[in-house]
Amino acid sequence: DGKDLSRYAEEQWPNLVAYSRFCDDCVTSEEKCGNWPT
């Protein structure tokens, strides 16, 4: 349901932002981004 998906996205947003930033760092350093940062 749309509300559940929206709530999930809100809950996961900080992780998605962190992962996006992590990937940007990987690309900048010419490294592959295959792992979720822990």
mmCIF file of the N, C-alpha and C atoms, coordinates in Angstrom:
data_MODEL
# 
_entry.id   MODEL 
# 
loop_
_atom_site.group_PDB 
_atom_site.id 
_atom_site.type_symbol 
_atom_site.label_atom_id 
_atom_site.label_alt_id 
_atom_site.label_comp_id 
_atom_site.label_asym_id 
_atom_site.label_entity_id 
_atom_site.label_seq_id 
_atom_site.pdbx_PDB_ins_code 
_atom_site.Cartn_x 
_atom_site.Cartn_y 
_atom_site.Cartn_z 
_atom_site.occupancy 
_atom_site.B_iso_or_equiv 
_atom_site.pdbx_formal_charge 
_atom_site.auth_seq_id 
_atom_site.auth_comp_id 
_atom_site.auth_asym_id 
_atom_site.auth_atom_id 
_atom_site.pdbx_PDB_model_num 
ATOM 1   N N  . ASP A 1 1  ? 0.848  -1.197 0.000  1.00 0.00 ? 1  ASP A N  1 
ATOM 2   C CA . ASP A 1 1  ? 0.000  0.000  0.000  1.00 0.00 ? 1  ASP A CA 1 
ATOM 3   C C  . ASP A 1 1  ? 0.883  1.246  0.000  1.00 0.00 ? 1  ASP A C  1 
ATOM 4   N N  . GLY A 1 2  ? 0.383  2.280  -0.605 1.00 0.00 ? 2  GLY A N  1 
ATOM 5   C CA . GLY A 1 2  ? 1.187  3.482  -0.794 1.00 0.00 ? 2  GLY A CA 1 
ATOM 6   C C  . GLY A 1 2  ? 1.658  4.104  0.506  1.00 0.00 ? 2  GLY A C  1 
ATOM 7   N N  . LYS A 1 3  ? 0.776  4.077  1.519  1.00 0.00 ? 3  LYS A N  1 
ATOM 8   C CA . LYS A 1 3  ? 1.156  4.678  2.797  1.00 0.00 ? 3  LYS A CA 1 
ATOM 9   C C  . LYS A 1 3  ? 2.299  3.899  3.439  1.00 0.00 ? 3  LYS A C  1 
ATOM 10  N N  . ASP A 1 4  ? 2.219  2.557  3.357  1.00 0.00 ? 4  ASP A N  1 
ATOM 11  C CA . ASP A 1 4  ? 3.292  1.743  3.925  1.00 0.00 ? 4  ASP A CA 1 
ATOM 12  C C  . ASP A 1 4  ? 4.613  2.033  3.218  1.00 0.00 ? 4  ASP A C  1 
ATOM 13  N N  . LEU A 1 5  ? 4.561  2.149  1.890  1.00 0.00 ? 5  LEU A N  1 
ATOM 14  C CA . LEU A 1 5  ? 5.770  2.416  1.123  1.00 0.00 ? 5  LEU A CA 1 
ATOM 15  C C  . LEU A 1 5  ? 6.340  3.781  1.488  1.00 0.00 ? 5  LEU A C  1 
ATOM 16  N N  . SER A 1 6  ? 5.458  4.767  1.640  1.00 0.00 ? 6  SER A N  1 
ATOM 17  C CA . SER A 1 6  ? 5.899  6.105  1.993  1.00 0.00 ? 6  SER A CA 1 
ATOM 18  C C  . SER A 1 6  ? 6.554  6.107  3.366  1.00 0.00 ? 6  SER A C  1 
ATOM 19  N N  . ARG A 1 7  ? 5.934  5.392  4.309  1.00 0.00 ? 7  ARG A N  1 
ATOM 20  C CA . ARG A 1 7  ? 6.488  5.332  5.658  1.00 0.00 ? 7  ARG A CA 1 
ATOM 21  C C  . ARG A 1 7  ? 7.840  4.626  5.640  1.00 0.00 ? 7  ARG A C  1 
ATOM 22  N N  . TYR A 1 8  ? 7.936  3.555  4.870  1.00 0.00 ? 8  TYR A N  1 
ATOM 23  C CA . TYR A 1 8  ? 9.203  2.829  4.747  1.00 0.00 ? 8  TYR A CA 1 
ATOM 24  C C  . TYR A 1 8  ? 10.277 3.754  4.188  1.00 0.00 ? 8  TYR A C  1 
ATOM 25  N N  . ALA A 1 9  ? 9.923  4.519  3.159  1.00 0.00 ? 9  ALA A N  1 
ATOM 26  C CA . ALA A 1 9  ? 10.889 5.424  2.542  1.00 0.00 ? 9  ALA A CA 1 
ATOM 27  C C  . ALA A 1 9  ? 11.350 6.474  3.548  1.00 0.00 ? 9  ALA A C  1 
ATOM 28  N N  . GLU A 1 10 ? 10.427 6.992  4.334  1.00 0.00 ? 10 GLU A N  1 
ATOM 29  C CA . GLU A 1 10 ? 10.796 7.989  5.336  1.00 0.00 ? 10 GLU A CA 1 
ATOM 30  C C  . GLU A 1 10 ? 11.740 7.393  6.368  1.00 0.00 ? 10 GLU A C  1 
ATOM 31  N N  . GLU A 1 11 ? 11.462 6.145  6.773  1.00 0.00 ? 11 GLU A N  1 
ATOM 32  C CA . GLU A 1 11 ? 12.302 5.494  7.781  1.00 0.00 ? 11 GLU A CA 1 
ATOM 33  C C  . GLU A 1 11 ? 13.690 5.195  7.232  1.00 0.00 ? 11 GLU A C  1 
ATOM 34  N N  . GLN A 1 12 ? 13.749 4.847  5.948  1.00 0.00 ? 12 GLN A N  1 
ATOM 35  C CA . GLN A 1 12 ? 15.015 4.437  5.344  1.00 0.00 ? 12 GLN A CA 1 
ATOM 36  C C  . GLN A 1 12 ? 15.789 5.606  4.737  1.00 0.00 ? 12 GLN A C  1 
ATOM 37  N N  . TRP A 1 13 ? 15.165 6.774  4.666  1.00 0.00 ? 13 TRP A N  1 
ATOM 38  C CA . TRP A 1 13 ? 15.792 7.903  3.978  1.00 0.00 ? 13 TRP A CA 1 
ATOM 39  C C  . TRP A 1 13 ? 17.209 8.214  4.471  1.00 0.00 ? 13 TRP A C  1 
ATOM 40  N N  . PRO A 1 14 ? 17.460 8.268  5.784  1.00 0.00 ? 14 PRO A N  1 
ATOM 41  C CA . PRO A 1 14 ? 18.830 8.553  6.250  1.00 0.00 ? 14 PRO A CA 1 
ATOM 42  C C  . PRO A 1 14 ? 19.830 7.534  5.715  1.00 0.00 ? 14 PRO A C  1 
ATOM 43  N N  . ASN A 1 15 ? 19.424 6.257  5.644  1.00 0.00 ? 15 ASN A N  1 
ATOM 44  C CA . ASN A 1 15 ? 20.314 5.224  5.123  1.00 0.00 ? 15 ASN A CA 1 
ATOM 45  C C  . ASN A 1 15 ? 20.562 5.420  3.636  1.00 0.00 ? 15 ASN A C  1 
ATOM 46  N N  . LEU A 1 16 ? 19.509 5.810  2.904  1.00 0.00 ? 16 LEU A N  1 
ATOM 47  C CA . LEU A 1 16 ? 19.654 6.022  1.466  1.00 0.00 ? 16 LEU A CA 1 
ATOM 48  C C  . LEU A 1 16 ? 20.580 7.198  1.189  1.00 0.00 ? 16 LEU A C  1 
ATOM 49  N N  . VAL A 1 17 ? 20.445 8.253  1.971  1.00 0.00 ? 17 VAL A N  1 
ATOM 50  C CA . VAL A 1 17 ? 21.308 9.421  1.807  1.00 0.00 ? 17 VAL A CA 1 
ATOM 51  C C  . VAL A 1 17 ? 22.752 9.045  2.106  1.00 0.00 ? 17 VAL A C  1 
ATOM 52  N N  . ALA A 1 18 ? 22.947 8.287  3.186  1.00 0.00 ? 18 ALA A N  1 
ATOM 53  C CA . ALA A 1 18 ? 24.299 7.868  3.556  1.00 0.00 ? 18 ALA A CA 1 
ATOM 54  C C  . ALA A 1 18 ? 24.901 6.998  2.461  1.00 0.00 ? 18 ALA A C  1 
ATOM 55  N N  . TYR A 1 19 ? 24.080 6.094  1.898  1.00 0.00 ? 19 TYR A N  1 
ATOM 56  C CA . TYR A 1 19 ? 24.573 5.207  0.849  1.00 0.00 ? 19 TYR A CA 1 
ATOM 57  C C  . TYR A 1 19 ? 24.909 6.003  -0.402 1.00 0.00 ? 19 TYR A C  1 
ATOM 58  N N  . SER A 1 20 ? 24.083 6.985  -0.731 1.00 0.00 ? 20 SER A N  1 
ATOM 59  C CA . SER A 1 20 ? 24.338 7.824  -1.897 1.00 0.00 ? 20 SER A CA 1 
ATOM 60  C C  . SER A 1 20 ? 25.656 8.567  -1.728 1.00 0.00 ? 20 SER A C  1 
ATOM 61  N N  . ARG A 1 21 ? 25.893 9.104  -0.531 1.00 0.00 ? 21 ARG A N  1 
ATOM 62  C CA . ARG A 1 21 ? 27.119 9.838  -0.247 1.00 0.00 ? 21 ARG A CA 1 
ATOM 63  C C  . ARG A 1 21 ? 28.315 8.883  -0.334 1.00 0.00 ? 21 ARG A C  1 
ATOM 64  N N  . PHE A 1 22 ? 28.133 7.670  0.212  1.00 0.00 ? 22 PHE A N  1 
ATOM 65  C CA . PHE A 1 22 ? 29.173 6.644  0.168  1.00 0.00 ? 22 PHE A CA 1 
ATOM 66  C C  . PHE A 1 22 ? 29.536 6.326  -1.277 1.00 0.00 ? 22 PHE A C  1 
ATOM 67  N N  . CYS A 1 23 ? 28.529 6.184  -2.135 1.00 0.00 ? 23 CYS A N  1 
ATOM 68  C CA . CYS A 1 23 ? 28.780 5.870  -3.540 1.00 0.00 ? 23 CYS A CA 1 
ATOM 69  C C  . CYS A 1 23 ? 29.469 7.024  -4.244 1.00 0.00 ? 23 CYS A C  1 
ATOM 70  N N  . ASP A 1 24 ? 29.086 8.247  -3.925 1.00 0.00 ? 24 ASP A N  1 
ATOM 71  C CA . ASP A 1 24 ? 29.750 9.408  -4.515 1.00 0.00 ? 24 ASP A CA 1 
ATOM 72  C C  . ASP A 1 24 ? 31.231 9.380  -4.168 1.00 0.00 ? 24 ASP A C  1 
ATOM 73  N N  . ASP A 1 25 ? 31.546 9.035  -2.918 1.00 0.00 ? 25 ASP A N  1 
ATOM 74  C CA . ASP A 1 25 ? 32.938 8.947  -2.495 1.00 0.00 ? 25 ASP A CA 1 
ATOM 75  C C  . ASP A 1 25 ? 33.666 7.866  -3.283 1.00 0.00 ? 25 ASP A C  1 
ATOM 76  N N  . CYS A 1 26 ? 32.977 6.721  -3.497 1.00 0.00 ? 26 CYS A N  1 
ATOM 77  C CA . CYS A 1 26 ? 33.582 5.622  -4.242 1.00 0.00 ? 26 CYS A CA 1 
ATOM 78  C C  . CYS A 1 26 ? 33.908 6.043  -5.661 1.00 0.00 ? 26 CYS A C  1 
ATOM 79  N N  . VAL A 1 27 ? 32.942 6.699  -6.298 1.00 0.00 ? 27 VAL A N  1 
ATOM 80  C CA . VAL A 1 27 ? 33.129 7.121  -7.683 1.00 0.00 ? 27 VAL A CA 1 
ATOM 81  C C  . VAL A 1 27 ? 34.275 8.116  -7.770 1.00 0.00 ? 27 VAL A C  1 
ATOM 82  N N  . THR A 1 28 ? 34.331 9.020  -6.800 1.00 0.00 ? 28 THR A N  1 
ATOM 83  C CA . THR A 1 28 ? 35.377 10.035 -6.790 1.00 0.00 ? 28 THR A CA 1 
ATOM 84  C C  . THR A 1 28 ? 36.753 9.389  -6.691 1.00 0.00 ? 28 THR A C  1 
ATOM 85  N N  . SER A 1 29 ? 36.842 8.325  -5.895 1.00 0.00 ? 29 SER A N  1 
ATOM 86  C CA . SER A 1 29 ? 38.129 7.661  -5.705 1.00 0.00 ? 29 SER A CA 1 
ATOM 87  C C  . SER A 1 29 ? 38.316 6.521  -6.698 1.00 0.00 ? 29 SER A C  1 
ATOM 88  N N  . GLU A 1 30 ? 37.409 6.456  -7.696 1.00 0.00 ? 30 GLU A N  1 
ATOM 89  C CA . GLU A 1 30 ? 37.486 5.456  -8.753 1.00 0.00 ? 30 GLU A CA 1 
ATOM 90  C C  . GLU A 1 30 ? 37.431 4.040  -8.195 1.00 0.00 ? 30 GLU A C  1 
ATOM 91  N N  . GLU A 1 31 ? 36.622 3.853  -7.165 1.00 0.00 ? 31 GLU A N  1 
ATOM 92  C CA . GLU A 1 31 ? 36.440 2.526  -6.598 1.00 0.00 ? 31 GLU A CA 1 
ATOM 93  C C  . GLU A 1 31 ? 35.032 2.063  -6.897 1.00 0.00 ? 31 GLU A C  1 
ATOM 94  N N  . LYS A 1 32 ? 34.849 0.758  -6.932 1.00 0.00 ? 32 LYS A N  1 
ATOM 95  C CA . LYS A 1 32 ? 33.509 0.227  -7.125 1.00 0.00 ? 32 LYS A CA 1 
ATOM 96  C C  . LYS A 1 32 ? 32.761 0.264  -5.807 1.00 0.00 ? 32 LYS A C  1 
ATOM 97  N N  . CYS A 1 33 ? 31.454 0.482  -5.911 1.00 0.00 ? 33 CYS A N  1 
ATOM 98  C CA . CYS A 1 33 ? 30.588 0.591  -4.762 1.00 0.00 ? 33 CYS A CA 1 
ATOM 99  C C  . CYS A 1 33 ? 29.713 -0.631 -4.703 1.00 0.00 ? 33 CYS A C  1 
ATOM 100 N N  . GLY A 1 34 ? 30.127 -1.679 -4.067 1.00 0.00 ? 34 GLY A N  1 
ATOM 101 C CA . GLY A 1 34 ? 29.316 -2.883 -4.043 1.00 0.00 ? 34 GLY A CA 1 
ATOM 102 C C  . GLY A 1 34 ? 28.749 -3.196 -2.683 1.00 0.00 ? 34 GLY A C  1 
ATOM 103 N N  . ASN A 1 35 ? 29.246 -2.553 -1.645 1.00 0.00 ? 35 ASN A N  1 
ATOM 104 C CA . ASN A 1 35 ? 28.835 -2.918 -0.290 1.00 0.00 ? 35 ASN A CA 1 
ATOM 105 C C  . ASN A 1 35 ? 28.164 -1.755 0.415  1.00 0.00 ? 35 ASN A C  1 
ATOM 106 N N  . TRP A 1 36 ? 27.101 -2.089 1.141  1.00 0.00 ? 36 TRP A N  1 
ATOM 107 C CA . TRP A 1 36 ? 26.438 -1.087 1.959  1.00 0.00 ? 36 TRP A CA 1 
ATOM 108 C C  . TRP A 1 36 ? 27.385 -0.696 3.084  1.00 0.00 ? 36 TRP A C  1 
ATOM 109 N N  . PRO A 1 37 ? 27.607 0.590  3.327  1.00 0.00 ? 37 PRO A N  1 
ATOM 110 C CA . PRO A 1 37 ? 28.501 1.000  4.415  1.00 0.00 ? 37 PRO A CA 1 
ATOM 111 C C  . PRO A 1 37 ? 27.946 0.568  5.760  1.00 0.00 ? 37 PRO A C  1 
ATOM 112 N N  . THR A 1 38 ? 28.786 0.078  6.622  1.00 0.00 ? 38 THR A N  1 
ATOM 113 C CA . THR A 1 38 ? 28.327 -0.388 7.933  1.00 0.00 ? 38 THR A CA 1 
ATOM 114 C C  . THR A 1 38 ? 28.849 0.515  9.031  1.00 0.00 ? 38 THR A C  1 
# 
